[in-house]
């Protein structure tokens, strides 16, 4: 499994489309086996879902994301979780894997 977390200044970005980078986590047996960060291509409708699909991402954990973007991810076979807190991406993923990630509201409902 591969998880992508949009980040800004070392924390989860609350506005998905405005992130500075993505932190990628490779998961085996519910454990993080690899972590790396990469800058995304320029933001435009439909670009990020295709780019993340080509990176082999199965799950995106975000703070906020519009419904159109969520639909595009679904069309690309990528699960999306929204409402995650603006904390360090490794903690977001660890909390998710341990079943204790607390989600709030999707702040990007547009």
LOLUM-828400 format. One record per residue: x, y, z of N, C-alpha, C, CB in turn; residue in one letter; residue number from 0. Coordinates in pm, whole numbers, plus 32768, in hexadecimal, padded with zeros to 4 digits. Glycine has a CB too. Layout:
% residues N
<nu=X | nv=Y | nw=Z | cau=X | cav=Y | caw=Z | cu=X | cv=Y | cw=Z | cbu=X | cbv=Y | cbw=Z | residu=A | num=NUM>
...
***
This chain:
% residues 110
<nu=8055 | nv=7F8B | nw=8000 | cau=8000 | cav=8000 | caw=8000 | cu=8059 | cv=807B | cw=8000 | cbu=7F9F | cbv=8000 | cbw=807A | residu=X | num=0>
<nu=802C | nv=80E3 | nw=7FBA | cau=8072 | cav=8163 | caw=7FBA | cu=8010 | cv=81D1 | cw=7FDD | cbu=80B5 | cbv=817D | cbw=7F2F | residu=X | num=1>
<nu=8037 | nv=8222 | nw=8040 | cau=7FE4 | cav=8290 | caw=8070 | cu=8029 | cv=8314 | cw=804E | cbu=7FCC | cbv=8285 | cbw=810A | residu=X | num=2>
<nu=7FDC | nv=8376 | nw=8020 | cau=8010 | cav=83FC | caw=8005 | cu=7FCC | cv=8460 | cw=8061 | cbu=7FFA | cbv=8423 | cbw=7F6F | residu=X | num=3>
<nu=801D | nv=84B9 | nw=809C | cau=7FEA | cav=8522 | caw=80F4 | cu=8019 | cv=85A8 | cw=80BB | cbu=801B | cbv=850E | cbw=8189 | residu=X | num=4>
<nu=7FBC | nv=8602 | nw=8096 | cau=7FE4 | cav=8687 | caw=8067 | cu=801D | cv=86D7 | cw=80DC | cbu=7F6C | cbv=86D1 | cbw=8026 | residu=X | num=5>
<nu=8090 | nv=8716 | nw=80C7 | cau=80D0 | cav=875C | caw=8135 | cu=80F5 | cv=87EC | cw=8112 | cbu=814A | cbv=8711 | cbw=8160 | residu=X | num=6>
<nu=80FE | nv=883C | nw=817B | cau=812D | cav=88C6 | caw=8171 | cu=8179 | cv=88E2 | cw=81F3 | cbu=80B5 | cbv=892E | cbw=815A | residu=X | num=7>
<nu=81F2 | nv=8913 | nw=81E6 | cau=8248 | cav=8932 | caw=8259 | cu=8252 | cv=88BC | cw=82BB | cbu=8213 | cbv=89AD | cbw=82A3 | residu=X | num=8>
<nu=825E | nv=8843 | nw=8286 | cau=8274 | cav=87CD | caw=82D8 | cu=81FB | cv=8795 | cw=831E | cbu=82D7 | cbv=87EC | cbw=833B | residu=X | num=9>
<nu=8185 | nv=87C9 | nw=82FE | cau=8109 | cav=8798 | caw=833B | cu=80A2 | cv=877B | cw=82CD | cbu=80D0 | cbv=87FF | cbw=83A1 | residu=X | num=10>
<nu=803D | nv=872D | nw=82F1 | cau=7FD0 | cav=8713 | caw=8293 | cu=7F93 | cv=8797 | cw=8268 | cbu=7F65 | cbv=86B5 | cbw=82D2 | residu=X | num=11>
<nu=7F7F | nv=87A8 | nw=81E6 | cau=7F44 | cav=8822 | caw=81B0 | cu=7EAC | cv=8818 | cw=81B9 | cbu=7F70 | cbv=8838 | cbw=811D | residu=X | num=12>
<nu=7E6F | nv=887C | nw=81F9 | cau=7DDD | cav=887A | caw=8206 | cu=7D97 | cv=8893 | cw=8181 | cbu=7DB1 | cbv=88E2 | cbw=826B | residu=X | num=13>
<nu=7DDB | nv=88D0 | nw=8121 | cau=7DA3 | cav=88EB | caw=809D | cu=7DF0 | cv=8898 | cw=8036 | cbu=7DA9 | cbv=8983 | cbw=8079 | residu=X | num=14>
<nu=7DB7 | nv=8828 | nw=8011 | cau=7DF9 | cav=87C6 | caw=7FBB | cu=7E3D | cv=8804 | cw=7F42 | cbu=7D94 | cbv=8760 | cbw=7F8D | residu=X | num=15>
<nu=7DF6 | nv=8857 | nw=7EF7 | cau=7E2B | cav=888D | caw=7E7A | cu=7E98 | cv=88F5 | cw=7E8B | cbu=7DBE | cbv=88C8 | cbw=7E2D | residu=X | num=16>
<nu=7EB4 | nv=891D | nw=7F07 | cau=7F18 | cav=8984 | caw=7F1F | cu=7F93 | cv=894F | cw=7F68 | cbu=7EDB | cbv=89F5 | cbw=7F6E | residu=X | num=17>
<nu=7FA6 | nv=88CC | nw=7F65 | cau=8018 | cav=8893 | caw=7FAD | cu=809C | cv=88B3 | cw=7F65 | cbu=8007 | cbv=87FA | cbw=7FBC | residu=X | num=18>
<nu=8108 | nv=88B3 | nw=7FB4 | cau=818E | cav=88C9 | caw=7F7D | cu=81CB | cv=8847 | cw=7F4A | cbu=81EA | cbv=8908 | cbw=7FE6 | residu=X | num=19>
<nu=81A5 | nv=87D9 | nw=7F8C | cau=81DF | cav=8757 | caw=7F6A | cu=817F | cv=86E8 | cw=7F96 | cbu=826A | cbv=8746 | cbw=7FAD | residu=X | num=20>
<nu=81A3 | nv=8670 | nw=7F71 | cau=815E | cav=85F9 | caw=7FA1 | cu=81C4 | cv=85A3 | cw=7FE8 | cbu=8118 | cbv=85AB | cbw=7F2C | residu=X | num=21>
<nu=819B | nv=8570 | nw=805C | cau=81EE | cav=850D | caw=80A0 | cu=81AF | cv=8486 | cw=8085 | cbu=81FB | cbv=852B | cbw=813B | residu=X | num=22>
<nu=8201 | nv=842C | nw=804F | cau=81D2 | cav=83A7 | caw=8029 | cu=8202 | cv=8342 | cw=8091 | cbu=8204 | cbv=8380 | cbw=7F9C | residu=X | num=23>
<nu=81A9 | nv=82E5 | nw=80B1 | cau=81C8 | cav=827B | caw=8111 | cu=81A9 | cv=81F5 | cw=80D1 | cbu=8177 | cbv=828E | cbw=8196 | residu=X | num=24>
<nu=820B | nv=819D | nw=80D1 | cau=81F6 | cav=8115 | caw=80A4 | cu=81DD | cv=80C0 | cw=8120 | cbu=8271 | cbv=80DF | cbw=8050 | residu=X | num=25>
<nu=8173 | nv=806F | nw=811A | cau=8144 | cav=8024 | caw=818E | cu=8146 | cv=7F8F | cw=8170 | cbu=80B6 | cbv=8050 | cbw=81B6 | residu=X | num=26>
<nu=817D | nv=7F42 | nw=81CD | cau=8176 | cav=7EAF | caw=81C8 | cu=8154 | cv=7E7E | cw=8253 | cbu=81FD | cbv=7E70 | cbw=8194 | residu=X | num=27>
<nu=80F3 | nv=7E25 | nw=825E | cau=80C9 | cav=7DEE | caw=82DF | cu=80AC | cv=7E5B | cw=8346 | cbu=8135 | cbv=7D90 | cbw=8315 | residu=X | num=28>
<nu=8064 | nv=7EC3 | nw=831A | cau=803E | cav=7F33 | caw=8370 | cu=80B5 | cv=7F7C | cw=83AD | cbu=7FE5 | cbv=7F02 | cbw=83DE | residu=X | num=29>
<nu=8128 | nv=7F77 | nw=836A | cau=81A0 | cav=7FBD | caw=8397 | cu=81D5 | cv=8014 | cw=8324 | cbu=820D | cbv=7F58 | cbw=83C8 | residu=X | num=30>
<nu=8209 | nv=808A | nw=8347 | cau=8248 | cav=80E0 | caw=82E3 | cu=82D0 | cv=80A5 | cw=82C0 | cbu=8256 | cbv=8173 | cbw=8316 | residu=X | num=31>
<nu=82E4 | nv=8085 | nw=8241 | cau=8364 | cav=804B | caw=8216 | cu=83B9 | cv=80AE | cw=81C8 | cbu=834B | cbv=7FD0 | cbw=81C0 | residu=X | num=32>
<nu=837B | nv=8119 | nw=8195 | cau=83C5 | cav=817F | caw=814C | cu=8376 | cv=8200 | cw=814F | cbu=83E1 | cbv=8152 | cbw=80BA | residu=X | num=33>
<nu=83BF | nv=826F | nw=8151 | cau=8381 | cav=82F3 | caw=8153 | cu=83D7 | cv=8350 | cw=80FE | cbu=8371 | cbv=832A | cbw=81E5 | residu=X | num=34>
<nu=8395 | nv=839F | nw=80A8 | cau=83DF | cav=8403 | caw=805A | cu=8380 | cv=8474 | cw=8035 | cbu=841F | cbv=83C5 | cbw=7FDB | residu=X | num=35>
<nu=83B9 | nv=84E6 | nw=8012 | cau=836C | cav=855D | caw=7FF0 | cu=838D | cv=8587 | cw=7F62 | cbu=8388 | cbv=85D0 | cbw=8053 | residu=X | num=36>
<nu=8327 | nv=85B6 | nw=7F1C | cau=8338 | cav=85E0 | caw=7E91 | cu=82DE | cv=8657 | cw=7E74 | cbu=831A | cbv=856B | cbw=7E30 | residu=X | num=37>
<nu=8310 | nv=86B5 | nw=7E25 | cau=82BF | cav=8728 | caw=7DFB | cu=825C | cv=86FB | cw=7D90 | cbu=8318 | cbv=879B | cbw=7DC5 | residu=X | num=38>
<nu=81DF | nv=872C | nw=7D96 | cau=817C | cav=8705 | caw=7D32 | cu=818B | cv=8758 | cw=7CB3 | cbu=80ED | cbv=8715 | cbw=7D6B | residu=X | num=39>
<nu=814C | nv=872B | nw=7C47 | cau=8147 | cav=877E | caw=7BCE | cu=80ED | cv=87F7 | cw=7BE9 | cbu=8112 | cbv=872B | cbw=7B54 | residu=X | num=40>
<nu=80F2 | nv=885C | nw=7B93 | cau=809A | cav=88D1 | caw=7BA5 | cu=8008 | cv=88A8 | cw=7BB3 | cbu=80AB | cbv=8934 | cbw=7B2F | residu=X | num=41>
<nu=7FC3 | nv=88E9 | nw=7C0E | cau=7F37 | cav=88C8 | caw=7C2C | cu=7EDB | cv=88F1 | cw=7BBA | cbu=7F0A | cbv=890B | cbw=7CB0 | residu=X | num=42>
<nu=7E8C | nv=8893 | nw=7B8B | cau=7E23 | cav=88AA | caw=7B28 | cu=7DBF | cv=8838 | cw=7B39 | cbu=7E5E | cbv=88B0 | cbw=7A94 | residu=X | num=43>
<nu=7D40 | nv=884F | nw=7B18 | cau=7CDC | cav=87E6 | caw=7B2A | cu=7D04 | cv=8762 | cw=7AE5 | cbu=7C56 | cbv=8815 | cbw=7AF3 | residu=X | num=44>
<nu=7D01 | nv=86F6 | nw=7B32 | cau=7D1C | cav=8672 | caw=7AFD | cu=7DAE | cv=8649 | cw=7AFA | cbu=7CE7 | cbv=8669 | cbw=7A77 | residu=X | num=45>
<nu=7E0B | nv=86A6 | nw=7B0F | cau=7E99 | cav=8685 | caw=7B06 | cu=7EC8 | cv=862F | cw=7B7B | cbu=7EED | cbv=8705 | cbw=7B00 | residu=X | num=46>
<nu=7EA8 | nv=8658 | nw=7BF5 | cau=7EDA | cav=860F | caw=7C69 | cu=7EA5 | cv=8581 | cw=7C75 | cbu=7EB7 | cbv=865C | cbw=7CE6 | residu=X | num=47>
<nu=7E25 | nv=8565 | nw=7C5B | cau=7DF8 | cav=84DA | caw=7C62 | cu=7E45 | cv=847E | cw=7C01 | cbu=7D63 | cbv=84D2 | cbw=7C45 | residu=X | num=48>
<nu=7E5A | nv=84AC | nw=7B87 | cau=7EA3 | cav=845A | caw=7B25 | cu=7F36 | cv=844A | cw=7B4F | cbu=7E9B | cbv=8499 | cbw=7A98 | residu=X | num=49>
<nu=7F73 | nv=84B6 | nw=7B7F | cau=7FFF | cav=84B1 | caw=7BAA | cu=8010 | cv=844F | cw=7C1E | cbu=8030 | cbv=853E | cbw=7BD3 | residu=X | num=50>
<nu=7FB5 | nv=8457 | nw=7C81 | cau=7FBF | cav=83FE | caw=7CF4 | cu=7FA1 | cv=836D | cw=7CCE | cbu=7F60 | cbv=842B | cbw=7D62 | residu=X | num=51>
<nu=7F46 | nv=8358 | nw=7C70 | cau=7F2C | cav=82D0 | caw=7C40 | cu=7FAA | cv=8296 | cw=7C00 | cbu=7EB7 | cbv=82CF | cbw=7BDA | residu=X | num=52>
<nu=7FEF | nv=82E8 | nw=7BAF | cau=806B | cav=82BA | caw=7B6F | cu=80D8 | cv=829D | cw=7BD4 | cbu=809B | cbv=8322 | cbw=7B0B | residu=X | num=53>
<nu=80D0 | nv=82D9 | nw=7C4A | cau=8130 | cav=82BF | caw=7CB6 | cu=810B | cv=8241 | cw=7D05 | cbu=8138 | cbv=8338 | cbw=7D15 | residu=X | num=54>
<nu=8099 | nv=8204 | nw=7CE5 | cau=806F | cav=818A | caw=7D2A | cu=8027 | cv=81A1 | cw=7DAD | cbu=80E5 | cbv=8135 | cbw=7D43 | residu=X | num=55>
<nu=7FF1 | nv=8219 | nw=7DBF | cau=7FAB | cav=823B | caw=7E3C | cu=7F24 | cv=81F5 | cw=7E43 | cbu=7F9A | cbv=82D3 | cbw=7E49 | residu=X | num=56>
<nu=7F05 | nv=81BC | nw=7EB8 | cau=7E85 | cav=817B | caw=7ED2 | cu=7E28 | cv=81D0 | cw=7F27 | cbu=7E9A | cbv=80F5 | cbw=7F15 | residu=X | num=57>
<nu=7E65 | nv=822A | nw=7F79 | cau=7E19 | cav=8276 | caw=7FDB | cu=7E56 | cv=8301 | cw=7FEB | cbu=7E14 | cbv=822D | cbw=8063 | residu=X | num=58>
<nu=7E00 | nv=8367 | nw=7FED | cau=7E28 | cav=83EF | caw=800C | cu=7DE4 | cv=8416 | cw=808E | cbu=7E04 | cbv=8453 | cbw=7F97 | residu=X | num=59>
<nu=7E33 | nv=844A | nw=80EC | cau=7DFB | cav=847D | caw=8169 | cu=7E0F | cv=8514 | cw=8166 | cbu=7E40 | cbv=843B | cbw=81E8 | residu=X | num=60>
<nu=7DA0 | nv=855E | nw=8168 | cau=7DA5 | cav=85EF | caw=8157 | cu=7D55 | cv=8636 | cw=81C4 | cbu=7D70 | cbv=8616 | cbw=80CC | residu=X | num=61>
<nu=7D6D | nv=86B8 | nw=81CF | cau=7D1E | cav=870A | caw=822A | cu=7C9B | cv=872E | cw=81E9 | cbu=7D6B | cbv=8788 | cbw=8253 | residu=X | num=62>
<nu=7CA4 | nv=876E | nw=8175 | cau=7C2E | cav=8796 | caw=812B | cu=7C3F | cv=8780 | cw=8097 | cbu=7C0D | cbv=8828 | cbw=8147 | residu=X | num=63>
<nu=7BD2 | nv=8759 | nw=8056 | cau=7BD4 | cav=8740 | caw=7FC6 | cu=7B47 | cv=874F | cw=7F90 | cbu=7C0D | cbv=86B2 | cbw=7FA5 | residu=X | num=64>
<nu=7B3A | nv=8795 | nw=7F20 | cau=7AB9 | cav=87A7 | caw=7EE1 | cu=7A7E | cv=8725 | cw=7EAD | cbu=7AC4 | cbv=880A | cbw=7E70 | residu=X | num=65>
<nu=79FB | nv=8724 | nw=7E9A | cau=79B8 | cav=86AA | caw=7E6D | cu=79E2 | cv=8682 | cw=7DE0 | cbu=7921 | cbv=86BD | cbw=7E72 | residu=X | num=66>
<nu=79FD | nv=86E4 | nw=7D8A | cau=7A29 | cav=86C2 | caw=7D02 | cu=7AAE | cv=8677 | cw=7D06 | cbu=7A37 | cbv=8742 | cbw=7CAC | residu=X | num=67>
<nu=7B0C | nv=86A8 | nw=7D54 | cau=7B8D | cav=8665 | caw=7D61 | cu=7B7C | cv=85D9 | cw=7D9B | cbu=7BED | cbv=86B8 | cbw=7DBA | residu=X | num=68>
<nu=7B26 | nv=85CB | nw=7DFF | cau=7B0D | cav=8547 | caw=7E3A | cu=7AD8 | cv=84E7 | cw=7DD1 | cbu=7AAA | cbv=8551 | cbw=7EAE | residu=X | num=69>
<nu=7A7F | nv=8518 | nw=7D7B | cau=7A4A | cav=84C5 | caw=7D0F | cu=7AB5 | cv=849A | cw=7CAC | cbu=79DD | cbv=850F | cbw=7CC5 | residu=X | num=70>
<nu=7B11 | nv=84F5 | nw=7C8D | cau=7B7F | cav=84D3 | caw=7C32 | cu=7BDA | cv=8468 | cw=7C6E | cbu=7BD1 | cbv=8552 | cbw=7C0F | residu=X | num=71>
<nu=7BF1 | nv=8471 | nw=7CF0 | cau=7C41 | cav=8409 | caw=7D31 | cu=7BFA | cv=8384 | cw=7D2C | cbu=7C5F | cbv=8430 | cbw=7DC3 | residu=X | num=72>
<nu=7B78 | nv=8386 | nw=7D45 | cau=7B2A | cav=830A | caw=7D40 | cu=7B32 | cv=82CC | cw=7CB4 | cbu=7A97 | cbv=8326 | cbw=7D66 | residu=X | num=73>
<nu=7B28 | nv=8320 | nw=7C4D | cau=7B33 | cav=82EE | caw=7BC3 | cu=7BBC | cv=82B0 | cw=7BA7 | cbu=7B1A | cbv=835F | cbw=7B5F | residu=X | num=74>
<nu=7C22 | nv=82DC | nw=7BF0 | cau=7CA9 | cav=82A7 | caw=7BE0 | cu=7CC7 | cv=8235 | cw=7C41 | cbu=7D0F | cbv=8316 | cbw=7BF4 | residu=X | num=75>
<nu=7C61 | nv=8207 | nw=7C8A | cau=7C72 | cav=8196 | caw=7CE4 | cu=7CBF | cv=81B6 | cw=7D63 | cbu=7CB7 | cbv=8128 | cbw=7C9E | residu=X | num=76>
<nu=7CBF | nv=8234 | nw=7D8C | cau=7D07 | cav=825F | caw=7E04 | cu=7CA2 | cv=8287 | cw=7E6F | cbu=7D67 | cbv=82D4 | cbw=7DE4 | residu=X | num=77>
<nu=7CAE | nv=8249 | nw=7EE3 | cau=7C57 | cav=826A | caw=7F55 | cu=7C84 | cv=82F0 | cw=7F90 | cbu=7C5B | cbv=81FA | cbw=7FC1 | residu=X | num=78>
<nu=7C25 | nv=833F | nw=7FC1 | cau=7C43 | cav=83C1 | caw=7FFE | cu=7C05 | cv=83C7 | cw=8089 | cbu=7C0E | cbv=8435 | cbw=7FA5 | residu=X | num=79>
<nu=7C54 | nv=83F6 | nw=80E7 | cau=7C24 | cav=8414 | caw=816E | cu=7C39 | cv=84A9 | cw=8183 | cbu=7C6F | cbv=83BE | cbw=81DD | residu=X | num=80>
<nu=7BD0 | nv=84F2 | nw=81A8 | cau=7BDB | cav=8582 | caw=81C1 | cu=7BBA | cv=85A1 | cw=8252 | cbu=7B7C | cbv=85D2 | cbw=8163 | residu=X | num=81>
<nu=7BE5 | nv=8617 | nw=827C | cau=7BCB | cav=8643 | caw=8305 | cu=7C3E | cv=8625 | cw=8364 | cbu=7B4F | cbv=8602 | cbw=8337 | residu=X | num=82>
<nu=7CB1 | nv=85FB | nw=832F | cau=7D25 | cav=85DD | caw=8383 | cu=7D60 | cv=865F | cw=83BA | cbu=7D90 | cbv=858E | cbw=8335 | residu=X | num=83>
<nu=7D9E | nv=8659 | nw=842E | cau=7DD6 | cav=86D1 | caw=846D | cu=7E5B | cv=86FB | cw=842F | cbu=7DE8 | cbv=86BB | cbw=8502 | residu=X | num=84>
<nu=7E7F | nv=877A | nw=8440 | cau=7EFC | cav=87B1 | caw=840B | cu=7F70 | cv=8792 | cw=8469 | cbu=7EEF | cbv=884A | cbw=83F7 | residu=X | num=85>
<nu=7F96 | nv=8712 | nw=846A | cau=8006 | cav=86E4 | caw=84BC | cu=806F | cv=86A5 | cw=8460 | cbu=7FD6 | cbv=867D | cbw=8528 | residu=X | num=86>
<nu=80DB | nv=8674 | nw=8499 | cau=8145 | cav=8637 | caw=8449 | cu=810E | cv=85C0 | cw=83FB | cbu=81BB | cbv=860B | cbw=84A3 | residu=X | num=87>
<nu=8133 | nv=85B3 | nw=837C | cau=80FA | cav=8549 | caw=8329 | cu=8116 | cv=84BD | cw=835E | cbu=812F | cbv=8554 | cbw=829E | residu=X | num=88>
<nu=8188 | nv=84A6 | nw=839A | cau=81A5 | cav=8421 | caw=83D0 | cu=8144 | cv=83FE | cw=8441 | cbu=8236 | cbv=8419 | cbw=8402 | residu=X | num=89>
<nu=8122 | nv=8460 | nw=8492 | cau=80C0 | cav=8448 | caw=84FE | cu=8036 | cv=842C | cw=84C4 | cbu=80BA | cbv=84C0 | cbw=855E | residu=X | num=90>
<nu=8010 | nv=8475 | nw=8459 | cau=7F90 | cav=845D | caw=8417 | cu=7F86 | cv=83CB | cw=83EB | cbu=7F7E | cbv=84BC | cbw=839D | residu=X | num=91>
<nu=7FEF | nv=839D | nw=83A7 | cau=7FEE | cav=8314 | caw=8372 | cu=7FF4 | cv=82AE | cw=83E4 | cbu=8063 | cbv=82FE | cbw=8311 | residu=X | num=92>
<nu=8048 | nv=82C5 | nw=8448 | cau=804F | cav=8269 | caw=84BA | cu=7FC8 | cv=825E | cw=8500 | cbu=80BB | cbv=8296 | cbw=851D | residu=X | num=93>
<nu=7F89 | nv=82D2 | nw=8517 | cau=7F05 | cav=82D0 | caw=8557 | cu=7E9F | cv=8285 | cw=8501 | cbu=7ED4 | cbv=8360 | cbw=8571 | residu=X | num=94>
<nu=7EA5 | nv=8298 | nw=847D | cau=7E4A | cav=8251 | caw=8423 | cu=7E60 | cv=81BA | cw=842F | cbu=7E5F | cbv=827F | cbw=8390 | residu=X | num=95>
<nu=7EDE | nv=818F | nw=8429 | cau=7EFD | cav=8100 | caw=842E | cu=7ED5 | cv=80C1 | cw=84B3 | cbu=7F92 | cbv=80EB | cbw=8416 | residu=X | num=96>
<nu=7EDA | nv=8112 | nw=851D | cau=7EB4 | cav=80E0 | caw=85A1 | cu=7E1F | cv=80EE | cw=85BD | cbu=7F03 | cbv=8129 | cbw=860C | residu=X | num=97>
<nu=7DD5 | nv=8124 | nw=855C | cau=7D44 | cav=8133 | caw=856B | cu=7D1C | cv=81A3 | cw=85CA | cbu=7D0A | cbv=80B3 | cbw=859B | residu=X | num=98>
<nu=7D75 | nv=8205 | nw=85DF | cau=7D53 | cav=8270 | caw=863C | cu=7D5F | cv=82FB | cw=85FF | cbu=7DAC | cbv=8267 | cbw=86B6 | residu=X | num=99>
<nu=7D57 | nv=8304 | nw=857B | cau=7D5A | cav=8387 | caw=8539 | cu=7CD4 | cv=83CC | cw=8550 | cbu=7D78 | cbv=8378 | cbw=84A0 | residu=X | num=100>
<nu=7CD8 | nv=8440 | nw=8591 | cau=7C5D | cav=848B | caw=85AC | cu=7C46 | cv=84EE | cw=853B | cbu=7C66 | cbv=84D5 | cbw=8634 | residu=X | num=101>
<nu=7BD0 | nv=84E4 | nw=84FD | cau=7BAD | cav=8538 | caw=848B | cu=7B4D | cv=85A5 | cw=84B6 | cbu=7B71 | cbv=84E5 | cbw=841A | residu=X | num=102>
<nu=7B60 | nv=861A | nw=847B | cau=7B05 | cav=8689 | caw=8490 | cu=7AB4 | cv=869F | cw=8411 | cbu=7B51 | cbv=870A | cbw=84B8 | residu=X | num=103>
<nu=7A8D | nv=871B | nw=83FC | cau=7A3E | cav=873D | caw=8386 | cu=7A98 | cv=8750 | cw=830B | cbu=79EC | cbv=87BB | cbw=839F | residu=X | num=104>
<nu=7A5D | nv=873A | nw=8297 | cau=7A9F | cav=8758 | caw=8218 | cu=7A93 | cv=87EF | cw=8203 | cbu=7A5F | cbv=8706 | cbw=819F | residu=X | num=105>
<nu=7B02 | nv=8836 | nw=8213 | cau=7AFC | cav=88C8 | caw=820B | cu=7AFE | cv=88FE | cw=817C | cbu=7B6F | cbv=8902 | cbw=8257 | residu=X | num=106>
<nu=7B06 | nv=88A5 | nw=811A | cau=7B10 | cav=88D0 | caw=808D | cu=7A97 | cv=88A4 | cw=803E | cbu=7B90 | cbv=8898 | cbw=804B | residu=X | num=107>
<nu=7A24 | nv=88AD | nw=8072 | cau=79AB | cav=887D | caw=802F | cu=797D | cv=88E3 | cw=7FC9 | cbu=793B | cbv=8860 | cbw=8094 | residu=X | num=108>
<nu=79B5 | nv=88D8 | nw=7F50 | cau=798C | cav=8933 | caw=7EE4 | cu=7981 | cv=88EB | cw=7E61 | cbu=79EE | cbv=89A7 | cbw=7ED6 | residu=X | num=109>
***
